Amino acid sequence: MPTEILMPALSPTMEEGTLAKWLVKEGDTVSSGDLLAEIETDKATMEFEAVDEGVIGKILIPEGSEGVKVNTAIAVLLEDGESADDIGSAAPAPKAEAEPSATPDAAPAATAATAAAAPAPAAPKGADGTRIFASPLARRIAANKGLDLANVTGSGPHGRIVKSDVEGLSASDAPAAKPAADAAAPAAPAAAAQGPSTDAVLKIYEGREFEEVKLDGMRKTIAARLTEAKQSIPHFYLRRDIQLDALMNFRADLNKQLEPRGIKLSVNDFIIKACALALQQVPEANSVWAGDRTLRLKPSDVAVAVAIEGGLFTPVLKDAEMKSLSAVSAEMKDLAARARDRKLAPHEYQGGSFAISNLGMFGIENFDAVINPPHGAILAVGAGVKKPIVGKDGEMAVATVMSVTLSVDHRVIDGALGANLLNAIKDNLEAPMTMLA
């Protein structure tokens, strides 16, 4: 039976995307893992793969199409022995709404979802309500055999259950599903007011000259997440001035020695390393909010805001406390370059417990950053500025001072704990040589 290839969810926030380019054409034979198309999500342009083998019988959505909803049929895959005549005179109508993913991490990256041309069983869910990712062909086989997919291990991309995982199984091979938890899920909070409507705002500026700017997927996602963050996270703010003279001198010496290797460390590289080490020095602060609990991370996974045209990314440097300054520098340059080209994979900008937003290069001396959930804190970094200070001997002196503000989620980190974390960051930056110990 012909099988639909569906528009996949390639990021946790993706509801629709642009089918930028087909990498196959009608009549091509494909196998599991073959690249099918390039999809532009709200965050990046990504390739996605076939889950099942077959022949591309018909392309339903032409390349360049915008606003294609997740789970919309974009092509039809023919199995062995089938022909284009089996597709029928009309392709099934695309689904109007995307099937939501139960959890952010559940969305499979770079994977083409498939569904039967005839109605396939609904996407299965586990006992806890989370979606189980399986191709519709695998769902049909499982339904015919009476298999519980909650107990089947997928071998497809990102653990997706495919045909080969269920073909050799019988109902007796899979254990019964585990009972769902007794506790009812908490009721969703009422939607918060979103401000005046589009019509109301247009009426205010009626008669004034303006240009309407269409919101792309990234801008919509940023607006939604930051609105949610400011409305739901109890922020508080801690501020410190950090003297950079020792760091600037140390950096200059290191860069001179590293010049033959083509390495040039930035102040931001030192800030990343200082924050990563501080999260190890104050481990209670290396935490994220998880709804009804907090998760305390062991490694220091530090996200760094990168401005791109039309928005920003926060790529994550994982295990940053374990990496040398030169390794941090090289990885950050690579992540930033691919972020600006929108070439990051979802796993490269998801996760982390802590973020850094540095506007010092724009001359901003201080600002307050908005926490990116589920992070516990974000450090806003201003420019280093020459300022008069009172030295240890009581005499006036001039020093390069950088103002930083730590925005903290009070559900995760209390005031004293946040102060300890910020003090550890300050100590690391004012005595940079200790970061090499």
N, C-alpha and C positions, 0 to 999 in steps of 0.2 A: 504494500500500500504506500503511495507517495507520502512523504513526510515534509512538513513545513519546517523551514529554518526561521527561527524567531529572532527579533532584535534583542540582543542580550543586555543585561545590566552589568556594565563594566566598571561601575564605581558605586559606592554606597548611596550616593545622593542622586544617581542618574534616574530620571523618569522618561527622558526622551533624548535622542541624539541625532546627529547628522551622518547619513551613510555617505562618507566622503568618497570612497573609491572601492569598486569591486576588483578583487584580485583573481577572480575566476570568471568564466563566461558559460553560457548555456551549452551543455554537451560535455563539459569537462568532468572527468572522473576525480573524485576526492576521497581521501582516507582520513580517519580520525587524526587530528593534529595538524592537518593542512590549513594554511591560511586562506581565509575566504574573502575578507574585506577589511578596509580601514574605517573605523568608527570614531567620530568626534564626540566626546562626552562633554560634560560641564567642566571637566578638568584637563583633558588631554586627548590627543589623537592616538588611538590604539588599534593594533591588529587583533582580529579574533579568529578562532580556529573552528574547524569542523569537529563535531563530536562523533558522528557516525559516518560510515563509508557509503558511497553511492555516486550517482551522476546528477549534476545540476540540471534539472529538467526545465525550470523556468525561473527567471529573476523577476520578482514582483515589484520591488522598489528600485528605481534607477539610482545610480550614483549621483551625489549632489543633493539628494532629497534631505530637507531639514525637518526637524520636529517629528521624527519617527518615534512613536511611543514604544517603550520597552514591551516585549512580547508580541509586537506586531509581526505578522508573517512577511519576510523580506525575500524569500526564495523557496523553491520546492525541490526536495531531494528525492530522486528515484532510486529504488533498490534494484538489486540484480533481477533482470528479466522484465522490468517495467519500462514503459515508454511514455513519451509526452502525452499520448492519447489517454493514459490512465489518470492524468491530472484532472480531466473534466473540462467542460467548456468554460467554466468560470472558477477562478481561484476563490477560496474561502475569504470572507470579509475579515480585515484586520481587526484585532481587538481594540476597543476604544480606549481602554484604560490599562496601564501596566499593572501586573500583579506585584504587590509590594513585597520587598524582602523583609523578613522578620527581624533580622539583625544586620548592622552595618557590615560585619565581616562575612556575612553569608553570601554577598553578591560575588559570583565567580568572575574573575578578571580574564579578559581575552579568550572567552569561550562562547561558541555559538550554541544557543538553546535550540532544540528541535521539538516539534509536536506533530501529531498525526493529522493528515488531511481530514479524516473522519474524527469526530469528537474523541479526544483522549481523556483519560482520567485526570482529575484535577491535581495540581501540584501537591504532593503529599507533605504532611507536617509531622514533626516528632511530637512526643507526649507533652513537651514543654511549649508547643506552639511554633517552634522555629521551622522554617521551610527546609525541606530536604531536596537538594538539587539532583534531578534525574532527567534524562532525555525522555520525551513523551513515548518514544518507542520502547524504552525500558519500562515506563509506567504501564503501557498496554500489556507487555509480556507479564509483568508482575501481577497486574489485575487479573489476567487470565489464569495465572497459576495460584492466586491467593497468597502472594508473597507480601510480607510487611517490609517496605523499603526502609523503615527506621532501623532495621537490623542488618542491612546490606551495606558492605563497604564498597565505595565507588573507586574505580580505577581511572576514571577520566580526569581531564584537567580540573585541578582544585577540588578533587574528591567527588566529582560528579559521577552519578551512577549511569552507566551506559549499558547497551544491549548485552555485551559479553559478560557483564557482572551478574545478570539474572537468567541467562539462557540455560545454564546447567543446574539451576536451583529448583527445588520443589518447596511447597509450603512447609513440609516437615523439616527442611534444612534450616529455616530461619526461626529463631525463638520468638515467642509471643511478645507483643509490644509491652513495654513497661507502662504501668498505670501513670496517668498524669498526676501532678502534684495537687494536693487537696486545696492548697491556698489559692484563692482567686487572685487574678492579676489586679493590681491597683487600677482604679478608674483613671482614664486619661484626663489631664487637667483641661479646664475650659479654655477655648481659644482666646488669646489675648487680643485686645483691640489693635488694629493695624494702622490707625491714623485715618485721615480723610481719604475718600475714594478717588479713583482716577477722574471721574466726572466732576467731583467737587473741586479738585485741584485745577483741572482745565478751565472750569468756570471762573476761578479766581484770576487766572491769567488771560482770560478772554480779551482780545484786543491788543495784547502785547506780543511782540515778535519773539518767537522761540523756535527751537528745533527739537523734535521728539527723537530720543535716542533709544533704540530697541535694546532691551535687556537680553544678553545671551545667557546660556545656562550657568556659567560661572558667576555672573553678577547676581542672578537670582539665588544661587546657592549661598553666596556670601551674605546677601541681605537676610535670608532666612536664618542662617546659623548665628549671625551676630545679634539679630533681634532676639532669638531664643536665648543666647548666652546672657545678654544684659537683663532679660526679664526673669530668667530662672536661676542664675548663679549669683549668690551673695558675695559680690566683690568687696575686698578692702585693699588698701594700698599702703606700701611701705617704701620709703625713699631714703637713699643714701648718696653721698658724694664720694667718689673714688678717685684717688690721686694716681695718675697714670705715668708719672715721670720715670719710675723704675721700670715699668713695663716697656715704655717707648725706647729706653736705652737698651734694655735686654733684647727687644725685638730687632733693633738696628744691628746689634752684634750678631744675633743668630742669622739674620738675612744676609749679612756679609759673608758668613761662613757657608751658608746654603746656596749662595749665588752660583757656584760652579755646577750644582745639581739642578738649576733652573727652578728653585723653590723660593717663593716669597710669601712669608706669613703676614696675614692682616691682623689688625687689632681684633676683628671679629672672631678669628680663629682662637685667639687667647680667651675671649669671652666664652665661646662654646666649651672649651676645655675647662675653664674655671667653673662654669655651671655644672658640667658633668661630674667633676670631682666634688663639688659642694653637695650634690645629691647623694654621693657616697658618704660624705662626712656627716650629713644630717639625713639618714636613711628614712626617717619617719615622714619627711617631706616629699619623698620620691613616690608619690601616690596619685591615684586618679579616682574620680567619683564614678561609681557603678550602680547608681539607682538606689539600692537598699543596703549598699556596703561600699567600702573603699578597697582598692587593690593597691598593695604596696609592691612596687617593682624592685627587682634586684639590680638589673643593669640600668645605666643612665642613657636613656633614649631621648635625645634632645632634638626638638623640632626648631627650625629656623625659618622665619618668614622671608619669602623672596618675592619682591614686587615684579609683576609681569604686566604686559599691556592688558588693561581691562580687569585686573584683579590681582590675586596673590596666591602662592602656594606655600605650604609649610612642610618641606621635605624633612625627613627624620634621619638623623645620624645615630644609628643604633650602636650600643656599647661604646659610646664616645669616651667614657672614662678609661678605656683600655687602649685607646689609639694615641699615637704620637701626634704632636702638633702638625708635623708635615703631612701625616695621614689624614688628619681632620681637615687640613687646608685643601688637599687634593680631592677628597670626597665632597667637600662643600662646593668647590668650583664645578665639579661634574654635575652634582645635583642641581645647582643654580642654573647652569647652562641648559640642562635638559628640561628644567621647569619653564624657562623662558620659551623653549620650543614646544612646550606642552607634550613632552615625551616621557613623563614620569609614569610608572606603573602605580596602581593604587597602593600596593604594599610599601611604596617608597614615601608616601605622604600621609599614611595612616599610623596611628599609635603614638608612642611617646607619652611622657608624663609632664613635660615641661617645655616651654617654648621661649624663643628669643625674638624680639622685634627691634631692629636697630635702624633708627632714622638719623643717626649722627652724621652720616655722609651727606645728608641734605641740610645740615646746619641746624637741625632741631635740637635744642638743649635739653628739653625734658617733655615727657608726655605720658599718658596713661594708656596702656594697651588693654584690649578686651580678651579675656580668657577664651581659648579655643577648646570647647569640651571634647573629651572628658578630662583634659589636663587639669592639674591642681594649681598651676601658676604660670605666669608669663612675665618675662623681664623686658621692660621697655628701656632701651639704651639710647642716651642722647650723645651729643657731640662732646669731644674733649675741648675744653676752653681754658685759656690762661686766666687764672684768678689769683687775687691776693689771699694768702693764708697765714695763720699764726703757726710758726714752726714749733718743734718740740722744746726749743730753748726759750720760747716766748717772743721771739723776734718775728717781724713781718717778712714774708717771702712770697715768691710767685711760683705757682705750680700749675700743671695741666690737670684740670679736674673734670671728671665725667659724671654727670648726674644720671642715676638709674632709678626706676620705679618698678617694684615687684607687685603685680596684681595677683591677688590670692583668692582662691575659692575657700570661703570660711567653713564650708561643710567638710573640707578635706584637711585644711591647715589652719590652726589657730594662730593668734597674734605672736606669741612668744616663739613658736616653731618657725613661723615665717621670718621673724627677725633673725633667728639663728641661721636660717638658710641664706638670707641676704648678707649677713655678716661673714659667712664662709665664702661667698662669692667675692666679697670685697677683699678679704684677706688673701685669697688666691691671686687676685689681680694686682694687689699692691706688693706682693712678694712672688713674682712670676717664676723665679727659679725653683721654688718649692713644687711647682706643678710638674717638674721633670724628675722629681725624686721617686 
